[in-house]
Amino acid sequence: MEHPELVVVRTFVNRIEAELAQSALEAGDIDSTIVDDDAGGTQPPLWLGGVKLLVRENDAERANEILNAPNP
């Protein structure tokens, strides 16, 4: 069975912003994953590339629509 490719839909400055966006995607029935490089928050100086929010490639267009929608 082939696994769908994950793509980055947004990069955030911190994990809290990424988790808020992830919640919006969950409300839209889109699974997502957060990836950061700061050793789980224990080594903030390791963070160089931001906190990435990833979705399946076939969900990327809908995820962008959700993330680009104006806040109510």
C-alpha positions in Angstrom: 0.0 0.0 0.0 1.4 3.4 -1.0 1.5 6.1 1.6 0.5 9.7 0.6 3.2 12.2 0.6 3.2 14.9 3.3 3.7 18.5 2.3 4.3 21.7 4.4 1.4 24.0 4.2 2.7 26.6 6.7 5.8 27.4 8.7 5.3 29.2 12.1 7.5 31.1 14.5 6.3 29.0 17.4 4.5 25.8 18.3 1.5 27.6 19.8 0.6 29.2 16.4 1.1 25.9 14.7 -1.2 24.1 17.1 -3.9 26.8 16.6 -3.7 26.2 12.8 -3.8 22.5 13.4 -7.0 22.9 15.4 -8.6 24.7 12.5 -7.6 21.9 10.1 -9.0 19.3 12.5 -12.3 21.2 12.5 -12.3 20.8 8.8 -11.6 17.1 9.0 -8.0 17.4 7.8 -5.3 15.4 9.6 -2.0 17.2 10.1 1.3 16.8 11.8 3.5 19.4 13.4 7.3 19.2 13.0 9.8 21.3 14.9 13.6 21.0 15.4 13.9 22.3 19.0 14.2 18.9 20.7 10.7 19.1 22.0 11.1 22.6 23.4 14.1 21.7 25.5 16.7 23.3 23.1 15.1 26.5 21.6 18.5 27.5 20.1 18.2 24.5 17.8 15.2 26.0 16.1 16.3 27.3 12.7 13.6 26.4 10.2 10.5 27.2 12.1 7.6 25.0 13.2 6.1 23.2 10.2 2.5 22.1 9.7 2.3 19.2 7.3 -0.8 17.6 5.6 -1.3 14.9 3.0 -0.6 16.2 -0.4 -4.1 15.6 -1.5 -5.4 17.7 1.4 -3.1 20.6 0.8 -5.4 22.7 -1.3 -8.3 22.4 1.1 -5.9 23.1 4.1 -4.7 26.3 2.5 -8.3 27.4 2.0 -9.0 26.8 5.6 -5.8 28.6 6.8 -6.4 31.5 4.4 -10.0 32.1 5.5 -10.6 35.3 7.6 -11.0 34.8 11.3 -14.6 35.1 12.4 
